[in-house]
Amino acid sequence: MPLAPANQSQLVRSSQKDEYYRTSLRNNANEAFQTLAGSKRWLDWRREIELLSDLAYYGLTTFSGYQTLGEEYVNIVQVDPTKRQIPSWARRGLFVFCHAYFPYLLGKVLVCLENELEGGQESRSGVGRRQAASGLWSLESWLRRWMLRAVGLLSESQRKACLPAVFVLQQSLTLLHRLHVALFYISGSFYHLSKRAAGISYLRVTGPNSDDGTIRSTYRLLGAVSLLQLLITVCLQLNNFRQRQRARQEWKLYRNLSPQRTQSLRSRVSRCILCLEERRHSTSTPCGHLFCWECITEWCNTKAECPLCREKFQPHRLVYLRNYS
């Protein structure tokens, strides 16, 4: 039986099924690590645990030459650009690297770079505390030290110029992903950027489908609508970027007006019970307990409850306290 190229609906269903099993594996690994090591260490290593879970999933399936659970669910197989054989181990390894490890590494680099450009001396003092907590051998500590040296070579004006560029790069990555999905709807190949980079496409094992033409036409229409929506989003993003830059300048001006008051307030800041450090970007739960914004949002990704009193609540009910004193 001749094999035909997989259509868009099969690739989307396969990806959704893989995402379901990846999420299940991540949640189980996070829960086990949190039970064994405690909440504080889990918050420090949550992203690394998710990375190891993804590497385990794709290492046992794609890299080993087997179908993923999603591919098996819709009866599709991976092929190289010749459409005659399965991808080589090098192509499969490149896909696993680009799909699992590269987004993790890129996210770490951009976050560290943005923190160093924004923080100045205050951020550098916090780097030492975080390095002591996470260990000098961790990837995050190594990236922070490298970024600290790199940013230290820049003048103040160069830092101010680089900070908007980092924000634009972060937004551009999201827009690039949406553009790629829209092009996938139109062309019907390479649902993920990682598969495009590795040259991995799909053939369906099942027989010819009489609705294949209708499915492809429908997805082409969806792709055209997605491109129009993306164009509108880019215009809105440019407007939001200008507003954010203006608000940031006004906040820096206000903060510099009363340095003595800022120092006195900083000395009275309480500690967050999740990271055991001075509370940053104080956030209140519906029950009134205060935590760091990053700590409580990371916590709510796994357990939608207050770490102190165990009151259940939805994450959207968290209140970020601006100008809290």
N, C-alpha and C positions, 0 to 999 in steps of 0.2 A: 504494500500500500504506500503510495507516494506521500511524503510529508509536506504540508503546506505551512506557510508562515503563520504564526499565532497572531490573532487580531488584538485590538486594544482591550476589549473586555476581558479576555483571558489573562492578559498581562496584568491588568489592574486587580482582578480577583486573586491572582497568584501573589501579588505584592501585599494585598490586604491580609491574606492568610498567613504569609510569612511574618508580617508585622504583629499579628495576633499572638503567634507562638513566641516571637522574640520578646514581646511585652510580658508574656506569662513567665518566660525564663528569667527576665530581668527582675520581676517582682519577687519571685521565689528566692533568687540570689540575694536581693536587697534585704528581704525579711530574715533570711538565715544569717547574713552578716550582722544585721542590727541586733539580732538576738544574742549572738556570740560575742560581739565586740562592743556593743553599746551604741547609743544614739549619736554621741559626739564623733566617734571614729567613723560611723556610717556616713554622717554628713560630710566628713572630710574626704571619703573614698567612694562616694556614691557613683560618680561618673566613671571611675575606674572599674567598679564592679559591673556597671552596664556595658562598658567596653569589653571586658572579659566575657560577659554573657554573649554578646554579639559575635565575638571571635570564636567562641565555642560552637555557636549555632552554625555559622558559615564554614568553620573549619571541619565540622563533622559531616557537612552536606556538600556544598559547592566545591570547596578545596579538595575534598576527598574523592570527587568525581561522581557524587550521587545527586539526585534531585532533592531540592528542598521540599518541605511539607506543602508549601504553596504550589510549587511546580507539579508535584504529584497530584495535588487536588484537582488541577485543571488539565492534566495530561499534556504538559509541554516539556521540551527538552532544550538544553542549551547547545548552541552550535557556534563555531567560529565564523569569520567572514566568508569562508568558502561554502558554507551551508552543507558540508559533506561529512564533518567530523566534530566531535565534541571539543571544546576549548582545551588547549594545553594547560599544564599545571601553572605555567608562567602567567597566562591570561587569567586563570582562576585566582591565582595569588594576587595579581594586580587588582582584580575586582574586589576581593576581600579587603585589601589595604585601602582602596579608595572609598569603599562603602562603609567600613566600620572604623578604621583607625584615623584616616585623614580628617574627617569632620571633627573628631575628638581633639586631634592635635591643633587644627586650625582654630577651633573655639578657644582652646587654652591660650594660644599665642595672642589672639585678638583681645581677650579679656585682660591678660597681663599687660599688654601694650597700652590699652585704654586706661587701666588703673595707674600705671606709671606716668602717663601723660597728664592725667587729671590730678593725681594725688600730691606730687611734689614731696617736700620733706615729711609731711604728715603721713603720706603713704609709705615712705621708706622706713619710718619707724615701725609701722604696722607689718612690714615685710619680715622684719626680724622675728616678731612674735609668731607669725604664721609659719615661718620656716622652722622655728623651734617646735611648733606643734605638729607639723606634718613630717618633719625629718629632712635632713639635708640631702638625702639621696633621692627624694621624690622628683618626678618630672616637673611638677608645678614649682617647686623651690628652685630647680635648675633654670626654668624659664624666667622666673622672677629675677634671679641674679643676672642672667644674661640681658634681660630687658633693662634692668637698673643700670648696667654698664653702657648699654646702647643709648638710652635716653639721657644719661649723664653727659654724653658728648654733644647734645643739642643745646642750643641757646633757648631762652624763654620764648622768643618770637617763633623759633622753629617748632617748639612744642605746641604752641597755640595753632600753628598752621597744620601740624600733623594730626591733631585731635579730630577736627572735622573730617579729615581723610579716612580715619579709622571708622568713624560712624558711617560714612558713605559706603565704605567697603562692606561693613556688616549688613547694611540694607541692600546693597547690590547682590550679595550672595542669595538672599531670599528672593529677590526679583529674578535672578538668573535661574533659580530652581523653578519658579513659576513659568518663566519663558520656555524652559526646557519641557515642562509638562504640556504646555500648550502646543508646542511643536510635535510632541509625541502624539497628541490627539489627532493632529493633522496627518502625520506621516505613518504612524502605527508601529514605530520601532524605537527601541532604547527608552524605556520608561524611566530608568535611572541614569544619572550622569556617570556613575561608576561603570555601568555596563557599556555605555558609549565609549568611555576611555579604554576599556578592556576589549572592545570589539565583540562583545557577546550578545547574540540575538537568540530568538526562540523559533522552534518549529513545533507544531501541534501534532500529537500522535494520533488523535481521532481522525475520522474520515472527513471529507469535505462538508462544509456547513452551507446550507442554502441561504441562510440569513447573513452570511459574512459581508456581502456588499452593503446591505442595509446598516449593519453595525458600523462599518468603516465610514459610511456617509454621515451617520449620526455623530460619530466622534469628530469628524472633520468640522461639522457645524459647531460642536462644543469647543473645539480648538479656536475657531474664529472668534467666538464670544469671549473666550479666555484671553485672547490677545487684546481685544477691545478693553476688557476689564483691567488688564495689566497696564495699558496705556493710561487709563484714568488713575490707577493707583500710583504710577510714577509721578504724575502731576501733583497728586495730593502729598506724596512723600517729599517732594521738593518744597512745597509750602510748609509742611511740618518741620522740615529741617531748618528753614529760616526762622521759624518761630522758636524752635528749641535753642538755636544759637543766641537769639535775642534774650530769652529767659535765662540762659546760663550766664551771660554777661551781666544782667541785672542782679542775679544772685551773688556773683563774685563781688560786685560793687557794694551790695548790702553787707556782705560778710566782712569786707575790709573797713567798713565804717566804724565798727565797734569791736576791735580785737580784744579788749579787756573783758567785755561781756561774753564774748565767745569762749575765752579761756576759762572764765568762771563757770560757765554752763558745762563746758567739757569736763571739768573736774568733778561735777556732780552726776555725770552719766552713770547709770547702773550697768551692771553686767547682764549679758544674755545667758540664760541657763543652758542653752543648747551648745554654743561655742565657747562659753566661759571667758569671753573677752568683752571689752567695752562695746555697748550696744551701738550698732551703726544702722542708720535709716530705721528708726524705731517704728514698729508696726504693732497694732493692737488687735487681739482676737476679740470676738463678740463677748467673751466673758471678762475682758478687761486686762488680760495679762500681756506684757510687752516683750517683744523679741526683735532680733535683727530681721530685716525684710528678707534677706537671702536665706537665713536659717529657717524661718517659719514657712516660707514658700517651698523650700526643699522638703521640709517635714510633711507638709500637706500633700505633696506628690504621692506619698505612700499612705499616710494616715490623716484623714480629715478630722482631726480632733486636737484639742489643746494639750500640749505636752505636760502641763501642770495639773489641771483639774479634769482632764479627759472629756471635756464637754464637746459634743459633736457639732460641727459646723461646716458649711461649704466654703472652699477657698476664696470665692469671690466676696465673702463677707469680711475679709481682712481689711483693716483700715491703716493706710500708710499715713503716719503723723508728720505732716509738714510743719516746720518751724516749732517743733516740740521743745519745750523747756522744762 
